[in-house]
Amino acid sequence: KIDSPVYSNITNITQGNGNIYLTGINNMVQATFNDLIGTTSNNSITLPINTIPANYIPTSDMYMPIRVVLNNVGQLGLCKILTDGSVEIYASISGGNFGSSANSGFPAFTVNWTYPY
């Protein structure tokens, strides 16, 4: 279990602290992302390679639906946890970018995946 947050340099959004809390139990990981709403650039919201510690990285890329906000409107988005330890968050389930808009990002959410144990 990791008690302190994993801090990340979230790119393409102007506000937020980028805290991700990870908990590992047996071969299951739970990642809790703090809410992050701000002004986005014309891209996905990305967290760099090695954001997720090596012992918690999934064996294959994970694609999980999440709730996002695009210009004050809630909609279905996509969170990718990749095998290089990076995280990508998209404004649509099909992987669409946020665009240059205010009041965009995501409310707090939790995703789960398994890793080699």
Residue pairs with C-beta under 8 A, 6 or more apart in sequence:
1 23
1 24
1 25
2 21
2 22
2 23
2 24
2 53
5 19
5 20
5 21
6 19
6 20
6 21
6 22
6 51
6 52
6 53
7 17
7 18
7 19
7 20
8 18
8 20
8 47
8 48
8 51
8 87
9 18
9 47
9 48
10 16
10 18
10 36
10 45
10 46
10 47
11 43
11 45
11 46
11 47
11 48
12 40
12 41
12 43
12 44
12 45
12 46
12 98
13 36
13 38
13 39
13 40
13 41
13 45
13 98
13 104
13 105
14 38
14 39
14 40
15 36
15 37
15 38
15 39
15 105
16 34
16 35
16 36
16 37
16 38
16 105
17 34
17 36
18 34
18 36
18 47
19 33
19 34
20 31
20 32
20 33
20 34
20 47
20 51
20 87
21 31
21 32
22 29
22 30
22 31
22 32
22 52
22 53
22 56
23 29
23 30
23 32
24 30
24 55
24 56
24 115
26 117
27 114
27 115
27 116
27 117
28 112
28 113
28 114
28 115
29 56
29 58
29 112
29 113
29 114
29 115
30 110
30 111
30 112
31 52
31 81
31 110
31 111
31 112
32 108
32 109
32 110
33 106
33 108
33 109
33 110
33 111
34 108
35 105
35 106
35 107
35 108
36 45
36 105
36 106
37 69
37 103
37 104
37 105
37 106
37 107
38 102
38 103
38 104
38 105
39 100
39 101
39 102
39 103
39 104
40 98
40 99
40 100
40 101
40 104
40 105
41 98
41 100
42 97
42 98
42 99
42 100
43 97
43 98
44 88
44 89
44 90
44 91
44 95
44 97
44 98
45 88
45 89
45 90
45 98
45 105
45 106
46 86
46 87
46 88
46 89
47 86
47 87
47 88
48 86
49 84
49 85
49 86
50 84
50 85
50 86
51 85
51 86
51 87
52 81
52 85
52 86
52 87
53 85
54 85
55 115
56 115
57 81
57 83
57 84
57 85
57 115
58 81
58 83
58 113
58 114
58 115
59 83
59 115
59 116
60 83
61 80
61 81
61 82
61 83
62 80
62 81
62 82
62 111
62 113
63 78
63 79
63 80
64 78
64 79
64 80
64 81
64 111
64 113
65 76
65 77
65 78
65 79
65 93
66 76
66 77
66 78
66 79
66 89
66 106
66 109
66 111
67 74
67 75
67 76
67 77
67 106
67 107
67 109
68 74
68 75
68 76
68 77
68 89
68 90
68 91
68 98
68 104
68 105
68 106
69 75
69 103
69 104
69 105
69 106
69 107
70 91
70 98
70 99
70 101
70 104
71 99
71 101
71 102
71 103
71 104
72 102
72 103
75 91
75 92
76 92
76 93
77 89
77 90
77 91
77 92
77 93
77 106
78 89
78 90
78 92
78 93
78 94
78 95
79 87
79 88
79 89
79 90
79 109
79 111
80 87
80 88
80 89
80 90
81 87
81 111
81 113
82 88
89 106
90 96
90 97
90 98
91 97
91 98
91 99
91 104
98 104
98 105
